Amino acid sequence: MIFKTVYFAPSFFVGDFVNLKGKYLSSAFILLLSTVIVKVISAIYKIPLTAFIGGVGRGYFAYAYNLCLPIHAVTMGAFPIALSKLVSSYNSKGDTSKVLSLKKGSFGMLSLVGFVGMAVLLCAAKPYSDLIAHSPKAVYTVMVLAPSVLFSCMGASYRGYFEGFLNMIPTAVSQTIDALFKMIFGLLFAKYSMAYLFERYQATGMVLGTTACDEQTALSLIYPFTSACAMLGVTLGAFASLCFLSVYSKYHSPKINMQTDTKSANTELLAFSFPIMVSTCVQSVFQFLDTATIQLALSTIDISVLRSMFSQSLKIVNISNRDLPTYVFGVFSASLDFKNLVPGVTMALGISAVPAISRAFEQKNKERFTVLVNSVYKYTVLLSSLGGIVLYVCSEEILNLFYGKNSQDIVVSSVDLVKYFALTVVFYSLAGTAVFAVQAIGLAKKSILPYAVSGVIRIVLNIVLVTDEHFVLYGAVISGAVGYAVLTAWNIVIFCKYTKIKFDFLRVILLPLFVFGLTLYFCEIFFKQPFLPDSTISLIIIKGVISFVFYCILCFLCGMLNFKDFFCNYITKKIH
């Protein structure tokens, strides 16, 4: 019997370190490419969505995500990583039975976890909307989003299994399908629900049985429901992604009849997942408290202060005092969309690094292991720095491209915020890679305290800075940068202390950051010249290309990039 797959081949990582490093770069590239596609789809999706549901609607959207993310992170951030690590470990030992047991057992376990997560989200929807978000109508959006937790968890069992073999194709394709469904159906539902409800208001003067005395009141009543309809696209996307993963697994998993022990596999998966789950839970709780303190701070700021700070954008759009804090949080959420582009892309490096670092660590070749770890960090810094540069120099043009036609107020209120976020994206990207690296060697519990300290720092700084009328949303940028910098440094120390590797801080961190600053300085001077075109798209292309070329030249000159890494070959053998 011939297997066309290599999933149970001990020779999957056969060969020298170059093969392992090449496999890591290859799998990371696949996931990076799909992540870029997903981020582009998500960004394009937000343009008409904001036009349909407005800044207030984006606020409701953000409220729902902020409640869902902690639950989603605990379920999706622990088990798939643990499954990937265990599958990689047992595959390297040639233990086919154990790998099959993990595959079968993880699906049932994650289905149960997803169901519990969905139930928790549904139960928490109203208390959160009333007491934390101070926006009771946000409950509709949260309830529509809840089933996506179940579908995502079920899909995570397939993703974690294949990621254990550094096969990122299922993850890449499934997340692309998810994004496409979210965009297509989310926009359709938002558009037609808005059109229908507004048409009914014009005909009857009522919105779903509630009388609206004017158009502003009508829109205030409509936005919660159109946001919920748009969120339905997210849930459908998660379901479509699960369907693809199920079909892919059916046709690409080897058909081996072998006795399996799913009970012991689940016990081991739980045992290995528990510290990761606790670590992720701590992270999620503080992430929730981070955004919650921003929301609470905005609700306590005097309305006149908010109107003064956002006076230019409020000349473009008419927002009532009651909806103004929600609108400001919607502006913050729109800015986060662009900030999250860069860490979202570099996360692919961290996800791909888990099985690669785990495998290299077990080989007990300190020199090669050190090279791999430094490479993972180096590419994280290089990629996030480049993303931050492009986001900084093109912030106004990008915002105009996405929101200039339908939501000019978002452009006016967000451009400086996006620039400040661009300067800090390296910290967010590095934090993700640092945590993944610690988890890959089985020390997830060691990252719990750093998460807690980082969270406390962000919460305290939010309370102090966001409530300060001189900072407001800019205070959240500062708190995030400081908190994630501490998280990064602490986890690097943990990793190096346990593995005894020599972390090349100069070449991996300091030198790329120096090039980052030098490139920004050059761009600030160069792009002030009057010869640049007026076209938004042309400006983005020209600024992006010039920034990219200058940055890459400096990286090659400093020895941080070389062509050898881009042509690493790896050998994958078939089993006959």
C-alpha positions as CSV (number, residue, x, y, z in Angstrom):
1,M,0.0,0.0,0.0
2,I,1.4,3.3,-1.0
3,F,0.7,6.5,1.0
4,K,0.8,9.7,-0.9
5,T,1.2,11.6,2.4
6,V,4.2,11.8,4.7
7,Y,2.4,12.4,7.9
8,F,3.6,9.3,9.7
9,A,7.1,9.2,8.2
10,P,9.9,9.5,10.6
11,S,11.7,10.9,7.7
12,F,9.4,13.9,7.5
13,F,12.2,15.9,9.0
14,V,14.9,13.7,7.6
15,G,18.2,15.2,6.9
16,D,20.3,17.9,8.5
17,F,19.2,21.1,10.1
18,V,18.9,22.9,6.8
19,N,16.0,20.6,6.0
20,L,14.2,21.5,9.2
21,K,14.9,25.2,8.8
22,G,13.8,25.0,5.2
23,K,10.6,23.2,6.1
24,Y,9.9,25.9,8.7
25,L,10.4,28.7,6.2
26,S,8.3,26.9,3.6
27,S,5.4,26.3,6.0
28,A,5.7,29.8,7.4
29,F,5.6,31.3,4.0
30,I,2.4,29.4,3.1
31,L,0.7,30.6,6.3
32,L,2.1,34.1,5.8
33,L,0.7,34.3,2.3
34,S,-2.7,33.1,3.3
35,T,-2.7,35.5,6.3
36,V,-1.9,38.4,4.1
37,I,-4.8,37.4,1.8
38,V,-7.1,37.1,4.8
39,K,-6.0,40.5,6.2
40,V,-6.6,42.1,2.8
41,I,-10.0,40.6,2.5
42,S,-10.8,41.7,6.1
43,A,-9.6,45.2,5.3
44,I,-11.7,45.4,2.1
45,Y,-14.7,44.0,4.0
46,K,-14.5,46.8,6.6
47,I,-14.9,49.6,4.0
48,P,-18.5,49.0,2.9
49,L,-19.3,47.5,6.3
50,T,-18.5,50.8,8.0
51,A,-20.4,52.6,5.3
52,F,-23.5,50.4,6.0
53,I,-23.4,50.4,9.8
54,G,-21.5,53.6,10.5
55,G,-19.0,54.3,13.4
56,V,-21.6,53.5,16.0
57,G,-22.3,50.1,14.3
58,R,-18.6,49.4,14.4
59,G,-18.7,50.1,18.1
60,Y,-21.3,47.4,18.5
61,F,-19.2,45.1,16.4
62,A,-16.2,45.7,18.5
63,Y,-18.1,45.2,21.8
64,A,-19.1,41.7,20.6
65,Y,-15.6,40.8,19.5
66,N,-14.1,42.0,22.8
67,L,-16.3,39.6,24.8
68,C,-15.8,36.7,22.4
69,L,-12.0,37.0,22.1
70,P,-11.1,35.9,25.6
71,I,-13.3,32.8,25.2
72,H,-12.0,32.2,21.7
73,A,-8.4,32.7,22.8
74,V,-8.7,30.2,25.7
75,T,-10.2,27.5,23.5
76,M,-8.3,28.2,20.3
77,G,-5.0,29.3,21.8
78,A,-4.4,26.3,24.0
79,F,-5.6,23.0,22.5
80,P,-4.4,23.5,18.8
81,I,-0.9,24.5,20.0
82,A,-0.8,21.5,22.4
83,L,-2.0,19.2,19.7
84,S,0.5,20.5,17.2
85,K,3.3,20.0,19.7
86,L,2.3,16.4,20.7
87,V,1.7,15.3,17.1
88,S,5.1,16.7,16.1
89,S,6.8,14.9,19.0
90,Y,5.2,11.5,18.5
91,N,5.6,11.7,14.7
92,S,9.3,12.2,15.2
93,K,9.4,9.0,17.3
94,G,7.4,7.1,14.7
95,D,4.6,6.4,17.1
96,T,1.7,6.1,14.6
97,S,-0.8,4.8,17.1
98,K,-0.4,7.7,19.4
99,V,-0.7,10.2,16.6
100,L,-4.0,8.6,15.4
101,S,-5.3,8.5,19.0
102,L,-4.6,12.3,19.3
103,K,-6.3,12.9,16.0
104,K,-9.5,11.0,17.0
105,G,-9.7,12.1,20.6
106,S,-9.0,15.8,20.0
107,F,-12.1,16.3,17.8
108,G,-14.5,15.1,20.4
109,M,-12.7,17.1,23.2
110,L,-12.6,20.3,21.2
111,S,-16.2,19.9,20.2
112,L,-17.2,19.8,23.9
113,V,-14.9,22.7,24.7
114,G,-16.5,24.7,21.9
115,F,-20.0,24.0,23.1
116,V,-19.1,25.1,26.6
117,G,-17.5,28.3,25.2
118,M,-20.6,29.1,23.2
119,A,-22.8,28.6,26.3
120,V,-20.6,30.9,28.4
121,L,-20.7,33.5,25.7
122,L,-24.5,33.4,25.5
123,C,-24.8,33.6,29.3
124,A,-22.4,36.5,29.5
125,A,-23.9,38.5,26.7
126,K,-26.5,40.5,28.6
127,P,-24.4,41.2,31.8
128,Y,-21.5,42.3,29.7
129,S,-23.6,44.6,27.4
130,D,-25.3,46.2,30.4
131,L,-22.5,46.5,32.9
132,I,-19.2,46.7,31.0
133,A,-20.0,48.0,27.5
134,H,-22.8,50.2,28.9
135,S,-24.6,49.4,25.7
136,P,-27.5,47.0,26.3
137,K,-28.3,46.6,22.6
138,A,-24.8,45.1,22.0
139,V,-26.4,41.8,23.2
140,Y,-27.8,41.0,19.8
141,T,-24.4,41.1,18.1
142,V,-22.9,38.9,20.8
143,M,-25.6,36.3,20.6
144,V,-25.2,36.0,16.8
145,L,-21.4,35.6,17.2
146,A,-21.6,32.9,19.8
147,P,-22.0,29.8,17.6
148,S,-18.7,30.7,15.8
149,V,-16.9,29.6,18.9
150,L,-18.2,26.0,18.5
151,F,-17.4,25.8,14.8
152,S,-13.9,27.3,15.3
153,C,-13.1,24.8,18.1
154,M,-14.2,21.9,16.0
155,G,-12.1,23.1,13.1
156,A,-9.1,23.7,15.4
157,S,-8.8,20.0,16.0
158,Y,-8.0,19.5,12.3
159,R,-5.7,22.5,12.1
160,G,-3.7,21.5,15.1
161,Y,-3.3,18.0,13.8
162,F,-1.9,19.0,10.4
163,E,0.2,21.8,11.8
164,G,2.0,19.1,13.8
165,F,3.4,18.0,10.5
166,L,4.2,21.5,9.5
167,N,1.4,21.2,6.9
168,M,-0.1,24.6,6.9
169,I,-2.3,24.2,3.8
170,P,-5.5,23.3,5.8
171,T,-5.0,26.2,8.1
172,A,-4.2,28.6,5.2
173,V,-7.2,27.6,3.0
174,S,-9.7,27.3,5.8
175,Q,-8.9,30.8,7.2
176,T,-9.2,32.2,3.6
177,I,-12.6,30.5,3.2
178,D,-13.6,31.9,6.6
179,A,-12.7,35.5,5.6
180,L,-14.4,35.2,2.2
181,F,-17.7,34.1,3.7
182,K,-17.5,36.7,6.4
183,M,-17.0,39.4,3.8
184,I,-19.6,38.3,1.3
185,F,-22.5,37.3,3.6
186,G,-21.7,39.9,6.2
187,L,-21.9,42.7,3.7
188,L,-25.1,41.3,2.1
189,F,-26.8,40.9,5.5
190,A,-25.7,44.4,6.6
191,K,-26.8,46.1,3.4
192,Y,-30.2,44.5,3.1
193,S,-31.0,44.8,6.8
194,M,-30.1,48.5,6.8
195,A,-32.1,49.1,3.6
196,Y,-35.2,47.2,4.9
197,L,-35.2,48.8,8.4
198,F,-34.7,52.3,7.1
199,E,-37.4,51.8,4.5
200,R,-39.8,50.7,7.2
201,Y,-38.9,53.7,9.3
202,Q,-39.6,56.1,6.4
203,A,-42.9,54.3,5.7
204,T,-44.2,54.0,9.3
205,G,-41.9,56.2,11.5
206,M,-41.1,53.1,13.6
207,V,-38.1,50.8,13.9
208,L,-39.2,47.2,14.9
209,G,-42.1,48.6,16.8
210,T,-40.3,51.5,18.4
211,T,-41.3,55.0,17.4
212,A,-38.4,57.2,16.1
213,C,-39.0,60.9,16.2
214,D,-36.3,61.8,13.7
215,E,-33.7,60.2,11.5
216,Q,-30.9,60.3,14.1
217,T,-33.1,58.4,16.6
218,A,-34.0,55.9,13.9
219,L,-30.4,55.2,13.0
220,S,-29.6,54.8,16.7
221,L,-32.3,52.1,16.9
222,I,-31.2,50.4,13.6
223,Y,-27.5,50.1,14.1
224,P,-27.6,47.3,16.8
225,F,-29.7,45.1,14.5
226,T,-27.6,45.8,11.3
227,S,-24.5,45.1,13.3
228,A,-25.9,41.7,14.4
229,C,-26.9,40.9,10.8
230,A,-23.3,41.7,9.7
231,M,-22.0,39.5,12.5
232,L,-24.0,36.6,11.1
233,G,-21.5,36.5,8.2
234,V,-18.7,35.7,10.7
235,T,-20.6,32.7,12.1
236,L,-21.3,31.4,8.6
237,G,-17.6,31.8,7.7
238,A,-16.6,29.7,10.7
239,F,-19.0,27.0,9.7
240,A,-17.8,27.0,6.1
241,S,-14.2,26.7,7.3
242,L,-15.1,23.7,9.4
243,C,-16.8,22.0,6.4
244,F,-13.6,22.4,4.3
245,L,-11.4,21.1,7.1
246,S,-13.6,18.1,7.5
247,V,-13.5,17.2,3.8
248,Y,-9.8,17.8,3.6
249,S,-9.1,15.5,6.6
250,K,-11.2,12.8,5.0
251,Y,-9.3,12.7,1.8
252,H,-5.8,13.6,3.0
253,S,-5.4,11.6,6.2
254,P,-3.9,8.1,5.8
255,K,-6.3,5.2,6.0
256,I,-4.7,3.1,8.6
257,N,-6.6,0.5,10.6
258,M,-5.0,0.5,14.0
259,Q,-6.2,0.3,17.5
260,T,-6.1,3.6,19.2
261,D,-6.4,4.8,22.8
262,T,-8.3,8.0,22.6
263,K,-8.8,8.2,26.4
264,S,-5.1,8.3,27.2
265,A,-4.5,10.6,24.3
266,N,-7.1,13.0,25.6
267,T,-5.6,12.8,29.1
268,E,-2.2,13.7,27.7
269,L,-3.7,16.4,25.5
270,L,-5.5,17.9,28.6
271,A,-2.4,17.7,30.7
272,F,-0.2,19.4,28.1
273,S,-2.9,21.9,27.3
274,F,-3.7,22.9,30.8
275,P,-0.7,25.2,31.5
276,I,-1.2,26.7,28.0
277,M,-4.9,27.2,28.7
278,V,-4.2,28.8,32.1
279,S,-1.6,31.0,30.4
280,T,-4.0,31.9,27.6
281,C,-6.8,32.4,30.1
282,V,-4.7,34.9,32.0
283,Q,-3.8,36.6,28.8
284,S,-7.5,36.7,27.7
285,V,-8.7,38.0,31.0
286,F,-6.3,40.8,31.0
287,Q,-6.9,41.5,27.3
288,F,-10.6,41.8,28.1
289,L,-9.8,44.0,31.1
290,D,-7.6,46.0,28.8
291,T,-10.4,46.8,26.4
292,A,-12.9,47.1,29.2
293,T,-10.9,49.8,31.0
294,I,-10.7,51.7,27.7
295,Q,-14.5,51.5,27.4
296,L,-15.0,52.5,31.0
297,A,-12.6,55.3,30.7
298,L,-14.3,56.6,27.6
299,S,-17.7,56.5,29.4
300,T,-16.3,58.6,32.3
301,I,-14.7,61.3,30.2
302,D,-16.7,64.5,29.9
303,I,-18.7,64.6,26.6
304,S,-17.3,68.1,25.9
305,V,-13.8,66.7,26.0
306,L,-14.6,64.0,23.5
307,R,-16.4,66.5,21.3
308,S,-13.4,68.8,21.4
309,M,-10.9,66.1,20.6
310,F,-13.0,64.7,17.7
311,S,-14.4,68.1,16.6
312,Q,-13.1,67.7,13.0
313,S,-14.7,64.3,12.4
314,L,-17.9,65.4,14.2
315,K,-18.3,68.2,11.7
316,I,-18.6,65.4,9.1
317,V,-21.0,63.0,10.9
318,N,-23.8,63.8,13.4
319,I,-23.5,61.8,16.6
320,S,-25.7,62.2,19.6
321,N,-24.1,62.6,23.1
322,R,-25.5,59.3,24.1
323,D,-23.7,57.4,21.2
324,L,-20.5,59.5,21.3
325,P,-18.5,57.1,23.6
326,T,-19.6,54.2,21.4
327,Y,-18.5,56.2,18.3
328,V,-15.1,56.9,19.8
329,F,-14.6,53.3,20.7
330,G,-15.6,52.5,17.1
331,V,-12.9,54.8,15.9
332,F,-10.4,53.0,18.1
333,S,-11.6,49.7,16.7
334,A,-11.1,50.9,13.2
335,S,-7.6,52.0,14.0
336,L,-6.9,48.6,15.6
337,D,-7.9,46.9,12.3
338,F,-4.8,48.4,10.7
339,K,-2.5,47.9,13.7
340,N,-3.5,44.2,13.9
341,L,-2.6,43.6,10.3
342,V,1.1,43.3,11.1
343,P,1.0,41.1,14.2
344,G,-1.7,39.1,12.5
345,V,0.6,38.3,9.6
346,T,3.7,37.7,11.8
347,M,1.7,35.3,14.0
348,A,2.1,32.8,11.1
349,L,5.8,32.7,12.0
350,G,5.0,31.8,15.6
351,I,2.4,29.2,14.7
352,S,4.9,27.5,12.3
353,A,7.6,27.8,14.9
354,V,5.9,25.6,17.5
355,P,6.4,22.2,15.8
356,A,9.8,23.3,14.3
357,I,11.2,24.5,17.6
358,S,9.8,21.5,19.4
359,R,11.4,19.1,16.9
360,A,14.8,21.0,17.0
361,F,14.7,21.0,20.8
362,E,14.3,17.3,21.0
363,Q,17.2,16.7,18.7
364,K,19.4,18.2,21.4
365,N,21.8,19.9,19.0
366,K,22.3,23.2,20.8
367,E,24.1,25.0,18.0
368,R,21.5,24.2,15.4
369,F,18.7,24.9,17.8
370,T,20.1,28.3,18.6
371,V,20.3,29.2,14.9
372,L,16.7,28.2,14.4
373,V,15.4,30.2,17.3
374,N,17.4,33.3,16.4
375,S,16.1,33.0,12.8
376,V,12.5,32.8,14.1
377,Y,12.9,36.0,16.1
378,K,14.9,37.8,13.5
379,Y,12.3,37.3,10.8
380,T,9.5,38.3,13.2
381,V,11.3,41.6,13.8
382,L,12.2,42.2,10.2
383,L,8.7,41.5,8.9
384,S,6.9,43.5,11.6
385,S,9.3,46.4,11.2
386,L,8.7,46.5,7.5
387,G,4.9,46.3,8.1
388,G,5.2,49.2,10.6
389,I,7.1,51.3,8.2
390,V,4.6,50.9,5.3
391,L,1.7,51.5,7.7
392,Y,3.3,54.6,9.1
393,V,4.3,56.3,5.8
394,C,1.0,55.3,4.0
395,S,-1.4,55.7,6.9
396,E,-3.3,58.7,5.5
397,E,-3.5,57.2,2.0
398,I,-4.6,53.8,3.3
399,L,-7.3,55.3,5.4
400,N,-8.5,57.4,2.5
401,L,-8.5,54.4,0.2
402,F,-10.6,52.4,2.6
403,Y,-12.8,55.0,4.2
404,G,-12.4,58.3,2.3
405,K,-15.4,57.9,0.0
406,N,-18.1,56.8,2.5
407,S,-16.6,57.5,6.0
408,Q,-14.3,60.5,5.8
409,D,-14.8,61.0,9.6
410,I,-13.0,57.8,10.3
411,V,-10.0,59.0,8.2
412,V,-9.9,62.3,10.1
413,S,-10.1,60.8,13.5
414,S,-7.8,57.8,13.0
415,V,-4.8,58.9,10.9
416,D,-2.6,60.0,13.8
417,L,-3.7,57.0,15.9
418,V,-2.7,54.6,13.2
419,K,0.7,56.3,12.9
420,Y,1.4,55.8,16.6
421,F,0.3,52.2,16.4
422,A,2.6,51.7,13.5
423,L,5.5,52.6,15.7
424,T,4.6,50.0,18.2
425,V,3.6,46.9,16.1
426,V,7.1,45.3,16.6
427,F,6.3,44.8,20.3
428,Y,3.0,43.1,19.6
429,S,4.6,40.8,17.0
430,L,7.6,39.9,19.2
431,A,5.3,39.1,22.1
432,G,3.4,36.5,20.1
433,T,6.6,34.8,18.9
434,A,8.1,34.9,22.4
435,V,5.1,33.2,23.9
436,F,4.9,30.6,21.2
437,A,8.5,29.7,21.6
438,V,8.1,29.1,25.4
439,Q,5.0,27.0,24.7
440,A,6.9,24.9,22.1
441,I,9.4,23.6,24.7
442,G,6.6,22.8,27.2
443,L,7.0,25.8,29.5
444,A,3.6,27.4,29.0
445,K,3.1,27.7,32.8
446,K,6.2,29.9,32.9
447,S,4.5,32.6,30.8
448,I,1.5,33.0,33.1
449,L,3.2,35.5,35.4
450,P,4.5,37.6,32.5
451,Y,1.0,37.8,31.1
452,A,-0.4,38.9,34.4
453,V,2.2,41.6,34.9
454,S,1.8,42.8,31.4
455,G,-2.0,43.0,31.8
456,V,-1.7,44.9,35.1
457,I,0.6,47.4,33.4
458,R,-1.8,48.0,30.5
459,I,-4.8,48.3,32.8
460,V,-3.2,50.8,35.2
461,L,-1.8,52.9,32.3
462,N,-5.3,52.8,30.6
463,I,-6.9,54.2,33.7
464,V,-4.3,56.8,34.1
465,L,-3.8,57.9,30.5
466,V,-7.1,57.3,28.6
467,T,-9.0,59.3,31.2
468,D,-6.4,62.1,30.7
469,E,-7.9,64.6,28.3
470,H,-4.5,65.2,26.8
471,F,-4.1,61.5,25.7
472,V,-7.5,59.7,25.5
473,L,-7.0,57.0,22.8
474,Y,-3.3,57.8,22.5
475,G,-3.0,56.6,26.1
476,A,-4.1,53.1,24.9
477,V,-1.3,53.1,22.4
478,I,1.3,53.8,25.1
479,S,-0.1,51.2,27.5
480,G,-0.1,48.5,24.9
481,A,3.4,49.2,23.8
482,V,4.8,49.1,27.3
483,G,2.8,46.0,28.4
484,Y,3.8,43.9,25.4
485,A,7.5,45.0,25.6
486,V,7.6,43.7,29.1
487,L,5.9,40.5,28.0
488,T,8.4,40.0,25.2
489,A,11.5,40.5,27.3
490,W,10.3,38.3,30.1
491,N,9.5,35.3,27.9
492,I,12.8,35.6,26.1
493,V,14.6,35.5,29.4
494,I,12.5,32.4,30.4
495,F,13.4,30.6,27.1
496,C,17.1,31.4,27.2
497,K,17.4,30.5,30.9
498,Y,15.8,27.0,30.3
499,T,17.4,26.1,27.0
500,K,20.8,27.7,27.7
501,I,21.0,29.1,24.2
502,K,22.8,32.3,23.2
503,F,20.2,34.8,22.1
504,D,21.8,37.2,19.6
505,F,20.0,40.3,21.0
506,L,22.1,42.7,19.0
507,R,21.5,41.2,15.5
508,V,18.0,39.9,16.2
509,I,16.4,42.9,18.0
510,L,18.6,46.0,18.2
511,L,20.0,46.1,14.7
512,P,16.6,45.6,13.0
513,L,15.1,48.3,15.2
514,F,17.9,50.6,14.2
515,V,17.2,50.0,10.6
516,F,13.5,50.5,11.3
517,G,14.2,53.9,12.8
518,L,16.7,54.9,10.0
519,T,14.2,53.9,7.3
520,L,11.4,56.0,8.9
521,Y,13.7,59.0,9.2
522,F,14.6,58.7,5.5
523,C,11.0,58.3,4.5
524,E,9.9,61.3,6.5
525,I,12.3,63.5,4.6
526,F,12.0,61.9,1.2
527,F,8.2,61.9,1.1
528,K,7.9,65.6,1.9
529,Q,9.1,66.3,-1.6
530,P,6.5,67.9,-4.0
531,F,7.1,65.6,-6.9
532,L,4.8,62.8,-5.5
533,P,1.5,62.2,-7.4
534,D,-1.9,63.1,-6.0
535,S,-3.5,59.7,-6.7
536,T,-4.1,57.8,-3.5
537,I,-3.3,54.4,-5.0
538,S,-0.2,55.7,-6.8
539,L,1.0,57.3,-3.5
540,I,0.6,54.0,-1.7
541,I,2.5,52.1,-4.3
542,I,5.3,54.6,-4.6
543,K,5.7,55.0,-0.8
544,G,5.4,51.3,-0.2
545,V,7.9,50.3,-2.9
546,I,10.5,53.0,-1.9
547,S,10.2,52.1,1.8
548,F,10.5,48.4,1.0
549,V,13.6,48.8,-1.3
550,F,15.4,51.1,1.1
551,Y,14.7,48.8,4.1
552,C,15.8,45.7,2.3
553,I,19.0,47.3,1.1
554,L,19.9,48.3,4.6
555,C,19.0,44.8,5.8
556,F,21.3,43.2,3.3
557,L,24.1,45.6,4.0
558,C,23.9,44.9,7.7
559,G,23.9,41.1,7.0
560,M,20.4,40.6,8.5
561,L,19.1,39.1,5.2
562,N,20.9,36.8,2.8
563,F,19.8,34.8,-0.2
564,K,20.9,31.5,1.3
565,D,17.9,31.4,3.7
566,F,15.5,31.9,0.8
567,F,16.7,28.9,-1.1
568,C,16.8,26.3,1.7
569,N,15.7,23.0,0.3
570,Y,14.3,20.2,2.3
571,I,13.7,16.5,1.5
572,T,10.4,14.8,1.9
573,K,10.3,11.1,1.2
574,K,7.4,8.9,0.3
575,I,6.7,5.6,2.1
576,H,6.1,2.6,-0.1
